[in-house]
C-alpha cells in the first residue's frame, strides 16, 4: 500500500531501523536517531541493488516517487540506474564520504556524528572532495594529512587518515574504488609528543595540600580569597581541568537538591569535544551551596569583573602562594586522584578514565555516551571526597 504524507511526516524513531514501504522498491528508512532516508531496491543483471535518494523532508514523498519513476525508465531501457548518475570517472570522494557517514550515523550519538563530518568538511573535502575515488593516490592523502599536522593537530591528523581508510573500505565492495590509498601511511605520520606529566606531590603529602587549600589566605580581598579556595577544592574533588572549573556556569548543574546531583560540562569546553557528565559528591554540593552565598552572575567562580569568570592563572597562582611552585600544579590534581584510584584496586580502569574525561582513540569506543559508568563513577568520586575531606 502506498504511503501517505502524514505517515512519513510523523514516523517516530524506534530503538532499531525500520522501513515504511511505498511500493515498487521505494521505502523510507527510519533510523534510531530520527533521521528518515529514502531508499529504493531494484534488480539489474540478476543482482539486487540499492539506491539512496536523500533525506526526508529535504526530499519530499512526491519527489522520491519521481526518482523512482526515473529509475524504472532507466531499467526499461536496459540501463543500470545506479551507474547512470555517475560521471565517467566514478564517485567523488565527497559523495562516497557522505554515503559512508549516512550509513553509520544511526549508530553514533548526534554530537559524535556531527564532529566526524565537521573534520571531513574542514580538512578532507577542500583537498580531496571533488576528486574521483580512483584518482586519489597515497601521496594525495599524505599531503592532506600534512596540512593538518602543520597546525599542530596531531590527534586530528590521525583521525582524518583513519576516516579516509574507512571511507575506502566502505567504497571498495560497492565497486566505487579498487584500493585504499591511506592503507600504508601510518608509519609516515608525525609521532605525538610525549606526555609531560604535570608536577604533583606524592599521595603521602595530600593531607598537607588539602589543609593548605582549606586555610588558604594568599589574597587580601576576602571574596577573592574565598573564590580561589573554593575553585581549588572543587577542582580537586571533581577531577576537572582548569578551564572546565573556571568556566563552570550555574545552569550546568542539575539536581543539586536530590540524591543524584550532576554537573553537565558542554562538549565545547571539553578537550575531547564531547559532553562530560560529572556525578557530584555530597562535599561538592555543600561547597556549591556555600559559593552561592557570595557568587554573582552566571559563572560559579566569578572574577573581579561582574559577569566574568576567574582568570586562567587564578588557581595556579593560588598554588604558588601556598608554597607549591614547581611541586604541584592544578592539572596535577588529576594525577593525584588517578593514582589514588588505581592504587585502591577497587575501581575499574574504564571508570577512572571516564571520570578523567579521557577517551579511547578507537573510533567506535570514542562514540560511547558520556553517561557510561555513571553509577560506579558516582561511588568512586564520593569515596575520593570522603578521603580528601577526612584529613
C-alpha positions in Angstrom: 0.0 0.0 0.0 1.3 3.4 -0.9 2.5 5.8 1.8 0.6 8.9 2.8 2.4 12.2 3.5 1.2 12.2 7.1 2.7 8.7 7.7 6.1 9.9 6.5 5.9 13.2 8.4 5.0 11.6 11.8 7.0 8.4 11.5 8.5 8.1 15.0 12.0 6.8 15.8 12.4 3.4 17.4 15.3 1.5 19.0 16.1 -0.1 15.7 16.0 0.8 12.0 12.6 0.1 10.3 11.1 0.6 6.9 7.9 2.2 5.5 7.3 0.8 2.0 5.7 2.8 -0.8 5.8 0.1 -3.4 7.9 -0.8 -6.4 11.1 -0.9 -4.3 10.8 2.5 -2.8 10.8 2.8 1.0 11.6 5.2 3.8 14.3 4.0 6.3 13.7 5.5 9.8 16.8 5.5 11.9 17.0 5.3 15.8 18.3 8.9 15.8 15.1 10.0 14.0 16.6 10.6 10.5 14.4 9.5 7.6 16.1 8.3 4.4 14.7 7.4 1.0 15.9 4.1 -0.4 15.0 2.0 -3.5 15.8 -1.6 -4.1 15.9 -2.9 -7.7 17.4 -5.7 -9.7 19.8 -5.4 -12.6 21.7 -8.1 -14.4 20.3 -10.6 -12.0 21.6 -8.8 -8.9 19.8 -6.9 -6.2 21.0 -3.3 -5.8 20.1 -0.3 -3.7 19.8 3.4 -4.4 19.9 6.3 -1.9 17.7 9.2 -2.9 18.2 11.5 0.0 16.7 12.6 3.3 13.2 13.5 4.2 12.0 16.3 4.4 14.8 17.6 2.1 13.3 15.2 -0.5 9.5 15.0 -0.3 7.4 11.9 -0.9 6.3 13.2 -4.3 10.0 13.9 -5.3 11.0 10.4 -4.1 8.3 9.0 -6.3 9.6 11.0 -9.3 13.1 9.5 -8.6 11.5 6.0 -8.6 9.9 6.7 -11.9 13.3 7.8 -13.4 14.8 4.5 -12.1 12.1 2.4 -13.8 12.6 4.3 -17.1 16.3 3.5 -17.0 15.6 -0.1 -16.2 13.1 -0.3 -19.1 15.9 1.0 -21.4 18.3 -1.7 -20.2 20.5 0.8 -18.2 21.7 0.4 -14.6 20.2 3.4 -12.8 22.9 3.1 -10.1 25.6 3.8 -12.7 23.6 6.3 -14.8 24.2 9.3 -12.5 27.9 8.7 -12.2 30.5 10.8 -14.0 32.8 8.8 -16.3 35.4 9.0 -13.5 33.1 7.5 -10.9 32.1 8.6 -7.4 33.9 11.5 -6.0 35.5 11.3 -2.5 32.9 13.6 -1.0 30.0 11.6 -2.5 31.4 8.4 -1.0 32.2 10.1 2.3 28.7 11.4 2.8 27.2 8.0 1.9 29.6 6.3 4.4 28.6 8.8 7.1 24.9 8.5 6.4 25.3 4.7 6.5 26.7 4.7 10.0 25.3 7.8 11.7 22.3 5.9 13.1 24.8 4.1 15.4 26.6 7.2 16.6 25.4 9.8 19.1 24.4 13.1 17.5 27.4 15.0 18.7 30.0 12.5 17.6 28.4 12.2 14.1 28.5 16.0 13.7 32.2 16.2 14.8 33.1 13.5 12.4 31.5 15.3 9.4 33.0 18.6 10.5 36.5 17.1 10.3 35.9 15.9 6.8 34.3 19.2 5.7 37.2 21.2 7.2 40.2 19.1 6.3 39.4 16.5 3.6 36.7 17.9 1.3 38.6 21.1 0.3 41.5 18.9 -0.9 40.0 15.6 -2.0 36.3 16.1 -2.1 36.0 16.9 -5.8 38.4 14.1 -6.9 37.1 10.7 -8.1 37.9 7.9 -5.7 40.1 6.1 -8.2 42.2 9.2 -9.0 43.3 9.8 -5.4 46.8 8.5 -4.5 48.6 7.8 -1.3 50.7 11.0 -1.9 47.4 13.0 -2.2 46.2 11.7 1.2 49.6 12.2 2.8 49.7 15.8 1.6 46.3 16.5 3.1 47.3 14.9 6.4 50.5 17.0 6.4 48.4 20.2 6.3 46.6 19.1 9.4 49.9 18.2 11.1 51.3 21.6 10.2 48.8 23.4 12.5 49.8 21.0 15.4 46.6 19.0 15.4 48.3 15.6 15.5 45.4 13.8 17.1 43.1 15.1 14.3 45.6 14.1 11.6 45.4 10.5 12.7 41.7 10.6 12.9 41.3 12.1 9.4 43.6 9.4 8.0 41.6 6.8 9.7 38.3 8.3 8.3 39.8 8.1 4.7 40.6 4.4 5.1 37.1 3.7 6.5 35.5 5.5 3.5 37.5 3.5 1.1 36.7 0.2 2.9 33.1 1.2 2.5 33.5 2.1 -1.2 35.6 -0.8 -2.5 33.0 -3.6 -2.0 30.5 -1.4 -3.9 32.7 -1.1 -6.9 33.5 2.6 -6.4 37.2 2.1 -5.8 39.8 -0.6 -6.1 42.2 0.1 -3.3 42.7 2.2 -0.1 45.4 4.9 -0.7 45.6 5.6 3.1 46.4 2.0 3.9 50.1 2.3 4.4 50.5 5.8 5.8 50.6 5.1 9.5 54.4 4.9 9.7 54.7 8.3 7.9 52.6 10.3 10.4 54.3 12.5 12.8 54.6 11.0 16.3 52.5 12.6 19.0 54.7 14.4 21.5 55.5 12.6 24.7 53.1 13.4 27.5 54.6 15.8 30.0 53.2 14.9 33.4 52.2 17.9 35.4 54.0 18.5 38.7 52.3 16.9 41.7 53.2 15.9 45.2 53.0 12.3 46.4 49.9 10.8 47.9 51.5 10.9 51.3 51.6 14.7 51.0 47.9 15.0 50.0 46.7 15.7 53.6 49.1 18.7 53.9 47.9 20.0 50.5 44.2 19.8 51.5 45.0 21.6 54.7 46.8 24.3 52.8 43.8 24.8 50.5 41.4 24.8 53.4 43.4 27.5 55.2 44.3 29.5 52.0 44.9 33.2 52.8 47.0 34.2 49.9 44.9 37.2 48.9 43.8 40.3 50.8 40.3 40.6 49.3 38.1 38.2 51.3 35.7 37.4 48.4 38.6 36.7 46.0 40.3 34.5 48.6 37.1 32.5 49.1 36.6 32.0 45.4 40.2 30.8 44.9 39.9 28.4 47.8 36.6 27.0 46.6 37.8 26.7 43.0 40.9 24.7 44.1 38.9 22.4 46.3 36.1 21.9 43.6 38.8 21.0 41.0 40.5 18.5 43.4 37.2 16.8 44.2 35.7 16.6 40.7 38.9 15.7 38.8 38.2 18.6 36.4 40.6 20.5 34.2 41.3 24.2 34.9 39.1 25.6 32.1 36.3 23.2 33.0 36.3 24.6 36.5 36.8 28.3 35.9 34.2 28.5 33.1 31.6 26.4 35.0 28.2 28.0 34.9 25.3 27.6 37.3 23.0 26.3 34.6 25.2 23.3 34.0 24.4 21.8 37.4 21.4 19.6 37.9 19.5 18.1 40.8 21.7 19.7 43.5 18.9 19.1 46.0 18.3 15.5 45.1 20.1 12.2 45.6 22.0 12.2 42.2 23.4 15.7 41.6 25.2 16.1 38.3 27.5 18.6 36.5 26.9 18.5 32.7 30.0 20.0 31.1 29.3 21.1 27.5 31.2 19.5 24.6 32.5 22.9 23.5 34.6 23.2 26.7 36.0 19.6 26.7 39.3 18.6 25.4 37.8 15.6 23.5 34.9 17.7 22.2 32.3 15.5 24.0 29.8 16.4 26.7 31.1 15.2 30.0 28.9 14.2 33.0 30.4 14.6 36.4 28.5 13.0 39.3 28.8 15.2 42.4 29.7 14.1 45.9 28.0 15.5 49.0 31.0 17.6 49.7 30.9 19.3 46.3 27.2 20.0 46.7 27.9 21.6 50.1 30.7 23.6 48.6 28.4 24.9 45.8 25.8 25.9 48.3 28.4 27.9 50.2 29.7 29.5 47.0 26.1 30.6 46.1 26.2 33.0 49.1 28.9 35.2 47.5 28.7 34.3 43.8 27.1 36.7 41.5 26.4 36.2 37.8 26.3 33.1 35.5 29.7 31.8 36.4 30.2 29.7 39.6 33.6 31.1 40.2 33.2 34.7 39.3 36.2 37.0 38.7 36.7 40.6 39.8 34.6 41.9 37.0 30.9 41.1 37.2 29.9 38.6 34.6 33.4 37.3 34.1 35.0 34.1 35.4 38.2 33.9 37.3 41.3 34.2 35.2 43.3 31.4 33.7 46.0 31.9 36.3 43.9 32.3 39.5 44.3 28.8 40.7 47.9 28.2 39.7 48.9 31.4 41.4 47.0 30.1 44.4 49.2 27.1 44.4 52.3 29.3 44.3 51.1 31.4 47.2 50.6 28.2 49.2 54.3 27.3 48.6 53.8 24.7 45.9 55.5 26.4 43.0 57.2 23.7 40.9 55.8 20.9 43.2 52.1 21.0 42.5 50.0 22.3 39.5 46.2 22.4 39.3 46.3 19.9 36.5 48.4 17.7 38.8 45.3 17.3 41.0 44.0 14.9 38.3 47.2 12.8 38.6 46.8 12.6 42.4 43.2 11.4 42.0 44.1 8.9 39.3 47.0 7.5 41.4 44.7 7.1 44.4 42.0 5.4 42.4 44.4 3.0 40.7 46.3 2.1 43.9 43.0 1.5 45.7 42.4 -1.5 43.3 38.6 -1.2 43.9 37.8 0.8 40.7 37.9 -0.4 37.1 40.3 1.5 34.8 37.3 2.3 32.5 35.6 4.2 35.4 38.8 6.1 36.1 39.5 7.0 32.5 35.9 8.1 32.0 36.0 10.2 35.2 39.1 11.9 33.9 37.3 12.6 30.5 39.9 10.5 28.7 38.5 8.8 25.6 39.8 5.7 23.9 41.2 6.6 20.4 39.3 3.7 18.8 36.6 5.4 16.8 33.8 3.1 18.0 34.7 3.3 21.7 35.0 7.1 21.5 31.4 7.3 20.5 30.2 6.0 23.8 27.7 8.1 25.7 29.3 10.2 28.4 26.7 8.7 30.9 28.6 5.4 30.7 29.5 4.1 34.1 27.8 7.0 35.8 26.7 5.0 38.9 30.1 3.4 39.7 31.8 6.8 39.0 29.5 8.4 41.5 30.5 5.9 44.1 34.2 6.4 43.3 34.1 10.2 43.4 32.2 10.0 46.7 34.9 7.8 48.1 37.5 10.2 46.9 35.7 13.2 48.5 35.4 11.3 51.8 39.1 10.5 51.7 40.1 14.1 50.9 37.8 15.9 53.3 38.5 13.5 56.0 42.0 14.8 56.5 
